[in-house]
Amino acid sequence: MSKPQQTIKQAISYQGIGLHSGEPVNMVFKPAPENTGI
């Protein structure tokens, strides 16, 4: 039995400082298309 698929509703972005580089970084999480992902 598998779990129902889930994704996020809209893109989410984060800005910060890289842990090892100390450089500014941007991350964006985007919703996955149906039947993709882990």
Secondary structure as UniProt FT lines:
FT   STRAND          12..17
FT   TURN            19..21
FT   STRAND          24..29
FT   TURN            34..35
//
